[in-house]
Amino acid sequence: MFDAQNGLCAICSQPETVRNGTGQIKMLSLDHCHATNTVRSLLCDNCNKGLGVFHDDVNVLRRAIEYLESHGQLLQTL
C-alpha cells in the first residue's frame, strides 16, 4: 500500500512530517472505517486526525468545505 501510494498521504498527497517522541518522522497511519473495520488507505497524521475530529461524517466535512468557500479561504491546489 505504501508503494502504491508512493509514500504519500491518500488525502493531501504529502509525505508524513510529524515526528514521534524520539524525533523520528512517524509512519503513515493505516486508516480504517470504524463501522466496518475495513482498511481504507494510508494517511498522514494530520489528515487522519482531521477525519477523526469530524467523526468520518461526510455531511460535516461538506459543511466545513462550504464554510471555507464562503469565507474565501479554500485554496485551489488542483
Distance bins in CASP14 RR format, pairs under 12 A and 6 or more apart:
PFRMAT RR
TARGET T0000
AUTHOR 0000-0000-0000
RMODE 2
METHOD distances of the structure
MODEL  1
1 7 0 0 0 0 1 0 0 0 0 0 0
1 8 0 0 0 0 0 1 0 0 0 0 0
1 9 0 0 0 0 0 1 0 0 0 0 0
1 10 0 0 0 0 1 0 0 0 0 0 0
1 27 0 0 0 0 0 1 0 0 0 0 0
1 28 0 0 0 0 1 0 0 0 0 0 0
1 29 0 0 0 0 0 1 0 0 0 0 0
1 30 1 0 0 1 0 0 0 0 0 0 0
1 31 0 0 0 0 0 1 0 0 0 0 0
1 32 0 0 0 0 0 1 0 0 0 0 0
1 39 0 0 0 0 1 0 0 0 0 0 0
1 40 0 0 0 0 1 0 0 0 0 0 0
1 41 1 0 0 1 0 0 0 0 0 0 0
1 42 1 0 1 0 0 0 0 0 0 0 0
1 43 0 0 0 0 0 1 0 0 0 0 0
2 8 0 0 0 0 1 0 0 0 0 0 0
2 9 0 0 0 0 0 1 0 0 0 0 0
2 10 0 0 0 0 0 1 0 0 0 0 0
2 15 0 0 0 0 0 1 0 0 0 0 0
2 16 0 0 0 0 0 1 0 0 0 0 0
2 27 0 0 0 0 1 0 0 0 0 0 0
2 28 1 0 0 1 0 0 0 0 0 0 0
2 29 0 0 0 0 0 1 0 0 0 0 0
2 30 0 0 0 0 1 0 0 0 0 0 0
2 41 0 0 0 0 0 1 0 0 0 0 0
2 42 1 0 0 1 0 0 0 0 0 0 0
2 43 0 0 0 0 0 1 0 0 0 0 0
3 28 0 0 0 0 0 1 0 0 0 0 0
3 42 0 0 0 0 0 1 0 0 0 0 0
4 10 0 0 0 0 1 0 0 0 0 0 0
4 28 0 0 0 0 0 1 0 0 0 0 0
4 41 0 0 0 0 1 0 0 0 0 0 0
4 42 0 0 0 0 1 0 0 0 0 0 0
5 11 0 0 0 0 0 1 0 0 0 0 0
5 12 0 0 0 0 0 1 0 0 0 0 0
5 13 0 0 0 0 1 0 0 0 0 0 0
5 14 0 0 0 0 0 1 0 0 0 0 0
5 15 0 0 0 0 0 1 0 0 0 0 0
5 16 0 0 0 0 0 1 0 0 0 0 0
5 28 1 0 0 1 0 0 0 0 0 0 0
5 29 0 0 0 0 0 1 0 0 0 0 0
5 30 0 0 0 0 0 1 0 0 0 0 0
5 31 0 0 0 0 0 1 0 0 0 0 0
5 40 0 0 0 0 0 1 0 0 0 0 0
5 41 1 0 0 1 0 0 0 0 0 0 0
5 42 1 0 1 0 0 0 0 0 0 0 0
5 43 0 0 0 0 1 0 0 0 0 0 0
5 44 0 0 0 0 0 1 0 0 0 0 0
6 13 0 0 0 0 1 0 0 0 0 0 0
6 14 0 0 0 0 0 1 0 0 0 0 0
6 15 0 0 0 0 1 0 0 0 0 0 0
6 28 0 0 0 0 0 1 0 0 0 0 0
6 42 0 0 0 0 0 1 0 0 0 0 0
7 13 0 0 0 0 1 0 0 0 0 0 0
7 14 0 0 0 0 1 0 0 0 0 0 0
7 15 1 0 0 1 0 0 0 0 0 0 0
7 16 0 0 0 0 1 0 0 0 0 0 0
7 25 0 0 0 0 0 1 0 0 0 0 0
7 27 0 0 0 0 1 0 0 0 0 0 0
7 28 1 0 0 1 0 0 0 0 0 0 0
7 41 0 0 0 0 0 1 0 0 0 0 0
7 42 1 0 0 1 0 0 0 0 0 0 0
7 43 0 0 0 0 0 1 0 0 0 0 0
7 44 0 0 0 0 1 0 0 0 0 0 0
8 14 1 0 0 1 0 0 0 0 0 0 0
8 15 1 0 1 0 0 0 0 0 0 0 0
8 16 0 0 0 0 1 0 0 0 0 0 0
8 17 0 0 0 0 0 1 0 0 0 0 0
8 28 0 0 0 0 1 0 0 0 0 0 0
8 41 0 0 0 0 0 1 0 0 0 0 0
8 42 0 0 0 0 1 0 0 0 0 0 0
8 43 0 0 0 0 1 0 0 0 0 0 0
8 44 0 0 0 0 1 0 0 0 0 0 0
8 47 0 0 0 0 0 1 0 0 0 0 0
9 15 1 0 0 1 0 0 0 0 0 0 0
9 16 1 0 0 1 0 0 0 0 0 0 0
9 17 0 0 0 0 1 0 0 0 0 0 0
9 18 0 0 0 0 0 1 0 0 0 0 0
9 26 0 0 0 0 0 1 0 0 0 0 0
9 27 0 0 0 0 0 1 0 0 0 0 0
9 28 1 0 0 1 0 0 0 0 0 0 0
9 29 0 0 0 0 1 0 0 0 0 0 0
9 30 0 0 0 0 0 1 0 0 0 0 0
9 31 0 0 0 0 1 0 0 0 0 0 0
9 40 0 0 0 0 0 1 0 0 0 0 0
9 41 0 0 0 0 1 0 0 0 0 0 0
9 42 1 0 0 1 0 0 0 0 0 0 0
9 43 1 0 1 0 0 0 0 0 0 0 0
9 44 1 1 0 0 0 0 0 0 0 0 0
9 45 0 0 0 0 1 0 0 0 0 0 0
9 46 0 0 0 0 1 0 0 0 0 0 0
9 47 1 0 1 0 0 0 0 0 0 0 0
9 48 0 0 0 0 1 0 0 0 0 0 0
9 49 0 0 0 0 0 1 0 0 0 0 0
9 50 0 0 0 0 0 1 0 0 0 0 0
9 51 0 0 0 0 0 1 0 0 0 0 0
10 28 0 0 0 0 1 0 0 0 0 0 0
10 29 0 0 0 0 0 1 0 0 0 0 0
10 30 0 0 0 0 0 1 0 0 0 0 0
10 31 1 0 0 1 0 0 0 0 0 0 0
10 39 0 0 0 0 0 1 0 0 0 0 0
10 40 1 0 0 1 0 0 0 0 0 0 0
10 41 1 1 0 0 0 0 0 0 0 0 0
10 42 1 0 0 1 0 0 0 0 0 0 0
10 43 1 0 1 0 0 0 0 0 0 0 0
10 44 0 0 0 0 1 0 0 0 0 0 0
10 47 1 0 0 1 0 0 0 0 0 0 0
10 48 0 0 0 0 1 0 0 0 0 0 0
10 51 0 0 0 0 0 1 0 0 0 0 0
11 28 0 0 0 0 0 1 0 0 0 0 0
11 29 0 0 0 0 0 1 0 0 0 0 0
11 31 0 0 0 0 1 0 0 0 0 0 0
11 40 0 0 0 0 0 1 0 0 0 0 0
11 41 0 0 0 0 1 0 0 0 0 0 0
11 42 0 0 0 0 1 0 0 0 0 0 0
11 43 1 0 1 0 0 0 0 0 0 0 0
11 44 1 0 0 1 0 0 0 0 0 0 0
11 45 0 0 0 0 0 1 0 0 0 0 0
11 46 0 0 0 0 1 0 0 0 0 0 0
11 47 1 0 1 0 0 0 0 0 0 0 0
11 48 0 0 0 0 1 0 0 0 0 0 0
11 49 0 0 0 0 0 1 0 0 0 0 0
11 50 0 0 0 0 1 0 0 0 0 0 0
11 51 1 0 0 1 0 0 0 0 0 0 0
11 54 0 0 0 0 0 1 0 0 0 0 0
11 61 0 0 0 0 0 1 0 0 0 0 0
11 77 0 0 0 0 0 1 0 0 0 0 0
12 28 0 0 0 0 0 1 0 0 0 0 0
12 41 0 0 0 0 0 1 0 0 0 0 0
12 42 0 0 0 0 0 1 0 0 0 0 0
12 43 0 0 0 0 1 0 0 0 0 0 0
12 44 1 0 0 1 0 0 0 0 0 0 0
12 45 0 0 0 0 0 1 0 0 0 0 0
12 46 1 0 0 1 0 0 0 0 0 0 0
12 47 1 0 1 0 0 0 0 0 0 0 0
12 48 0 0 0 0 0 1 0 0 0 0 0
12 50 0 0 0 0 0 1 0 0 0 0 0
12 51 0 0 0 0 0 1 0 0 0 0 0
12 75 0 0 0 0 0 1 0 0 0 0 0
12 77 0 0 0 0 1 0 0 0 0 0 0
13 28 0 0 0 0 0 1 0 0 0 0 0
13 41 0 0 0 0 0 1 0 0 0 0 0
13 42 0 0 0 0 0 1 0 0 0 0 0
13 43 0 0 0 0 0 1 0 0 0 0 0
13 44 0 0 0 0 1 0 0 0 0 0 0
13 47 0 0 0 0 1 0 0 0 0 0 0
13 77 0 0 0 0 1 0 0 0 0 0 0
13 78 0 0 0 0 0 1 0 0 0 0 0
14 25 0 0 0 0 0 1 0 0 0 0 0
14 28 0 0 0 0 0 1 0 0 0 0 0
14 42 0 0 0 0 0 1 0 0 0 0 0
14 43 0 0 0 0 0 1 0 0 0 0 0
14 44 1 0 0 1 0 0 0 0 0 0 0
14 45 0 0 0 0 0 1 0 0 0 0 0
14 46 0 0 0 0 1 0 0 0 0 0 0
14 47 0 0 0 0 1 0 0 0 0 0 0
14 77 0 0 0 0 0 1 0 0 0 0 0
15 25 0 0 0 0 1 0 0 0 0 0 0
15 26 0 0 0 0 0 1 0 0 0 0 0
15 27 0 0 0 0 0 1 0 0 0 0 0
15 28 0 0 0 0 1 0 0 0 0 0 0
15 42 0 0 0 0 0 1 0 0 0 0 0
15 43 0 0 0 0 0 1 0 0 0 0 0
15 44 1 0 0 1 0 0 0 0 0 0 0
15 45 0 0 0 0 0 1 0 0 0 0 0
15 46 0 0 0 0 0 1 0 0 0 0 0
15 47 0 0 0 0 0 1 0 0 0 0 0
16 24 0 0 0 0 0 1 0 0 0 0 0
16 25 1 0 1 0 0 0 0 0 0 0 0
16 26 1 0 1 0 0 0 0 0 0 0 0
16 27 1 0 0 1 0 0 0 0 0 0 0
16 28 1 0 1 0 0 0 0 0 0 0 0
16 29 0 0 0 0 1 0 0 0 0 0 0
16 42 0 0 0 0 1 0 0 0 0 0 0
16 43 0 0 0 0 1 0 0 0 0 0 0
16 44 1 0 1 0 0 0 0 0 0 0 0
16 45 1 0 0 1 0 0 0 0 0 0 0
16 46 0 0 0 0 1 0 0 0 0 0 0
16 47 0 0 0 0 1 0 0 0 0 0 0
16 48 0 0 0 0 1 0 0 0 0 0 0
17 23 0 0 0 0 0 1 0 0 0 0 0
17 24 0 0 0 0 0 1 0 0 0 0 0
17 25 1 0 0 1 0 0 0 0 0 0 0
17 26 0 0 0 0 1 0 0 0 0 0 0
17 28 0 0 0 0 0 1 0 0 0 0 0
17 44 1 0 0 1 0 0 0 0 0 0 0
17 45 0 0 0 0 1 0 0 0 0 0 0
17 46 0 0 0 0 1 0 0 0 0 0 0
17 47 0 0 0 0 0 1 0 0 0 0 0
18 24 0 0 0 0 0 1 0 0 0 0 0
18 25 1 0 0 1 0 0 0 0 0 0 0
18 26 1 0 1 0 0 0 0 0 0 0 0
18 27 0 0 0 0 0 1 0 0 0 0 0
18 28 0 0 0 0 0 1 0 0 0 0 0
18 29 0 0 0 0 1 0 0 0 0 0 0
18 43 0 0 0 0 0 1 0 0 0 0 0
18 44 1 0 0 1 0 0 0 0 0 0 0
18 45 1 0 1 0 0 0 0 0 0 0 0
18 46 1 0 0 1 0 0 0 0 0 0 0
18 47 0 0 0 0 0 1 0 0 0 0 0
18 48 0 0 0 0 1 0 0 0 0 0 0
18 49 0 0 0 0 1 0 0 0 0 0 0
19 25 1 0 1 0 0 0 0 0 0 0 0
19 26 1 0 0 1 0 0 0 0 0 0 0
19 27 0 0 0 0 0 1 0 0 0 0 0
19 45 0 0 0 0 1 0 0 0 0 0 0
20 26 1 0 1 0 0 0 0 0 0 0 0
20 27 0 0 0 0 1 0 0 0 0 0 0
20 45 0 0 0 0 1 0 0 0 0 0 0
25 44 0 0 0 0 0 1 0 0 0 0 0
25 45 0 0 0 0 1 0 0 0 0 0 0
26 42 0 0 0 0 0 1 0 0 0 0 0
26 43 0 0 0 0 0 1 0 0 0 0 0
26 44 0 0 0 0 1 0 0 0 0 0 0
26 45 1 0 1 0 0 0 0 0 0 0 0
26 46 0 0 0 0 0 1 0 0 0 0 0
26 48 0 0 0 0 0 1 0 0 0 0 0
26 49 0 0 0 0 0 1 0 0 0 0 0
27 42 0 0 0 0 1 0 0 0 0 0 0
27 43 0 0 0 0 0 1 0 0 0 0 0
27 44 0 0 0 0 1 0 0 0 0 0 0
27 45 0 0 0 0 1 0 0 0 0 0 0
27 48 0 0 0 0 0 1 0 0 0 0 0
28 40 0 0 0 0 0 1 0 0 0 0 0
28 41 0 0 0 0 1 0 0 0 0 0 0
28 42 1 1 0 0 0 0 0 0 0 0 0
28 43 1 0 0 1 0 0 0 0 0 0 0
28 44 1 0 0 1 0 0 0 0 0 0 0
28 45 0 0 0 0 1 0 0 0 0 0 0
28 46 0 0 0 0 0 1 0 0 0 0 0
28 47 0 0 0 0 1 0 0 0 0 0 0
28 48 0 0 0 0 1 0 0 0 0 0 0
29 39 0 0 0 0 0 1 0 0 0 0 0
29 40 0 0 0 0 0 1 0 0 0 0 0
29 41 0 0 0 0 1 0 0 0 0 0 0
29 42 1 0 0 1 0 0 0 0 0 0 0
29 43 1 0 1 0 0 0 0 0 0 0 0
29 44 1 0 0 1 0 0 0 0 0 0 0
29 45 1 0 0 1 0 0 0 0 0 0 0
29 46 0 0 0 0 1 0 0 0 0 0 0
29 47 0 0 0 0 1 0 0 0 0 0 0
29 48 1 0 1 0 0 0 0 0 0 0 0
29 49 0 0 0 0 1 0 0 0 0 0 0
29 50 0 0 0 0 0 1 0 0 0 0 0
29 51 0 0 0 0 1 0 0 0 0 0 0
29 52 0 0 0 0 0 1 0 0 0 0 0
30 37 0 0 0 0 0 1 0 0 0 0 0
30 38 0 0 0 0 0 1 0 0 0 0 0
30 39 1 0 0 1 0 0 0 0 0 0 0
30 40 0 0 0 0 1 0 0 0 0 0 0
30 41 0 0 0 0 1 0 0 0 0 0 0
30 42 1 0 0 1 0 0 0 0 0 0 0
30 43 0 0 0 0 1 0 0 0 0 0 0
30 44 0 0 0 0 0 1 0 0 0 0 0
30 45 0 0 0 0 0 1 0 0 0 0 0
30 48 0 0 0 0 1 0 0 0 0 0 0
31 37 0 0 0 0 0 1 0 0 0 0 0
31 38 0 0 0 0 1 0 0 0 0 0 0
31 39 1 0 0 1 0 0 0 0 0 0 0
31 40 1 0 1 0 0 0 0 0 0 0 0
31 41 1 0 1 0 0 0 0 0 0 0 0
31 42 1 0 0 1 0 0 0 0 0 0 0
31 43 1 0 1 0 0 0 0 0 0 0 0
31 44 0 0 0 0 0 1 0 0 0 0 0
31 45 0 0 0 0 0 1 0 0 0 0 0
31 47 0 0 0 0 1 0 0 0 0 0 0
31 48 1 0 1 0 0 0 0 0 0 0 0
31 49 0 0 0 0 0 1 0 0 0 0 0
31 50 0 0 0 0 0 1 0 0 0 0 0
31 51 1 0 0 1 0 0 0 0 0 0 0
31 52 0 0 0 0 1 0 0 0 0 0 0
31 56 0 0 0 0 1 0 0 0 0 0 0
32 38 1 0 0 1 0 0 0 0 0 0 0
32 39 1 0 1 0 0 0 0 0 0 0 0
32 40 1 0 0 1 0 0 0 0 0 0 0
32 41 0 0 0 0 1 0 0 0 0 0 0
32 42 0 0 0 0 0 1 0 0 0 0 0
32 43 0 0 0 0 0 1 0 0 0 0 0
32 48 0 0 0 0 0 1 0 0 0 0 0
32 51 0 0 0 0 0 1 0 0 0 0 0
32 52 0 0 0 0 0 1 0 0 0 0 0
32 56 0 0 0 0 0 1 0 0 0 0 0
33 39 0 0 0 0 1 0 0 0 0 0 0
33 40 1 0 0 1 0 0 0 0 0 0 0
33 41 0 0 0 0 0 1 0 0 0 0 0
33 51 0 0 0 0 0 1 0 0 0 0 0
33 52 0 0 0 0 0 1 0 0 0 0 0
33 56 1 0 0 1 0 0 0 0 0 0 0
34 40 0 0 0 0 0 1 0 0 0 0 0
34 51 0 0 0 0 1 0 0 0 0 0 0
34 52 0 0 0 0 1 0 0 0 0 0 0
34 55 0 0 0 0 1 0 0 0 0 0 0
34 56 1 0 0 1 0 0 0 0 0 0 0
34 57 0 0 0 0 0 1 0 0 0 0 0
35 55 0 0 0 0 0 1 0 0 0 0 0
35 56 0 0 0 0 1 0 0 0 0 0 0
35 57 0 0 0 0 0 1 0 0 0 0 0
36 56 0 0 0 0 0 1 0 0 0 0 0
38 56 0 0 0 0 0 1 0 0 0 0 0
40 47 0 0 0 0 0 1 0 0 0 0 0
40 48 0 0 0 0 0 1 0 0 0 0 0
40 51 0 0 0 0 1 0 0 0 0 0 0
40 56 0 0 0 0 1 0 0 0 0 0 0
41 47 0 0 0 0 1 0 0 0 0 0 0
41 48 0 0 0 0 1 0 0 0 0 0 0
41 51 0 0 0 0 0 1 0 0 0 0 0
42 48 0 0 0 0 1 0 0 0 0 0 0
43 49 0 0 0 0 1 0 0 0 0 0 0
43 50 0 0 0 0 1 0 0 0 0 0 0
43 51 1 0 0 1 0 0 0 0 0 0 0
43 52 0 0 0 0 0 1 0 0 0 0 0
43 56 0 0 0 0 0 1 0 0 0 0 0
44 50 0 0 0 0 0 1 0 0 0 0 0
44 51 0 0 0 0 0 1 0 0 0 0 0
45 51 0 0 0 0 0 1 0 0 0 0 0
45 52 0 0 0 0 0 1 0 0 0 0 0
46 52 0 0 0 0 0 1 0 0 0 0 0
46 53 0 0 0 0 0 1 0 0 0 0 0
47 53 0 0 0 0 0 1 0 0 0 0 0
47 54 0 0 0 0 0 1 0 0 0 0 0
47 56 0 0 0 0 0 1 0 0 0 0 0
47 61 0 0 0 0 0 1 0 0 0 0 0
48 54 0 0 0 0 0 1 0 0 0 0 0
48 56 0 0 0 0 0 1 0 0 0 0 0
49 55 0 0 0 0 0 1 0 0 0 0 0
49 56 0 0 0 0 0 1 0 0 0 0 0
50 56 0 0 0 0 1 0 0 0 0 0 0
50 57 0 0 0 0 0 1 0 0 0 0 0
50 60 0 0 0 0 0 1 0 0 0 0 0
50 61 0 0 0 0 1 0 0 0 0 0 0
50 64 0 0 0 0 1 0 0 0 0 0 0
51 57 0 0 0 0 1 0 0 0 0 0 0
51 58 0 0 0 0 0 1 0 0 0 0 0
51 60 0 0 0 0 0 1 0 0 0 0 0
51 61 0 0 0 0 1 0 0 0 0 0 0
51 64 0 0 0 0 0 1 0 0 0 0 0
52 60 0 0 0 0 0 1 0 0 0 0 0
52 61 0 0 0 0 0 1 0 0 0 0 0
53 60 0 0 0 0 1 0 0 0 0 0 0
53 61 0 0 0 0 0 1 0 0 0 0 0
53 64 0 0 0 0 1 0 0 0 0 0 0
54 60 1 0 1 0 0 0 0 0 0 0 0
54 61 1 0 1 0 0 0 0 0 0 0 0
54 62 0 0 0 0 0 1 0 0 0 0 0
54 63 0 0 0 0 1 0 0 0 0 0 0
54 64 1 0 0 1 0 0 0 0 0 0 0
54 65 0 0 0 0 0 1 0 0 0 0 0
55 61 0 0 0 0 1 0 0 0 0 0 0
55 64 0 0 0 0 0 1 0 0 0 0 0
57 63 0 0 0 0 1 0 0 0 0 0 0
57 64 0 0 0 0 1 0 0 0 0 0 0
58 64 0 0 0 0 0 1 0 0 0 0 0
58 65 0 0 0 0 0 1 0 0 0 0 0
59 65 0 0 0 0 0 1 0 0 0 0 0
59 66 0 0 0 0 0 1 0 0 0 0 0
60 66 0 0 0 0 0 1 0 0 0 0 0
60 67 0 0 0 0 0 1 0 0 0 0 0
61 67 0 0 0 0 0 1 0 0 0 0 0
61 68 0 0 0 0 0 1 0 0 0 0 0
62 68 0 0 0 0 0 1 0 0 0 0 0
62 69 0 0 0 0 0 1 0 0 0 0 0
63 69 0 0 0 0 0 1 0 0 0 0 0
63 70 0 0 0 0 0 1 0 0 0 0 0
64 70 0 0 0 0 0 1 0 0 0 0 0
64 71 0 0 0 0 0 1 0 0 0 0 0
64 73 0 0 0 0 0 1 0 0 0 0 0
64 74 0 0 0 0 1 0 0 0 0 0 0
65 71 0 0 0 0 0 1 0 0 0 0 0
65 72 0 0 0 0 0 1 0 0 0 0 0
65 73 0 0 0 0 0 1 0 0 0 0 0
65 74 1 0 0 1 0 0 0 0 0 0 0
65 75 0 0 0 0 0 1 0 0 0 0 0
66 72 0 0 0 0 0 1 0 0 0 0 0
66 73 0 0 0 0 0 1 0 0 0 0 0
66 74 0 0 0 0 1 0 0 0 0 0 0
67 73 0 0 0 0 1 0 0 0 0 0 0
67 74 0 0 0 0 1 0 0 0 0 0 0
68 74 1 0 1 0 0 0 0 0 0 0 0
68 75 0 0 0 0 1 0 0 0 0 0 0
68 76 0 0 0 0 0 1 0 0 0 0 0
69 75 0 0 0 0 0 1 0 0 0 0 0
69 76 0 0 0 0 0 1 0 0 0 0 0
END
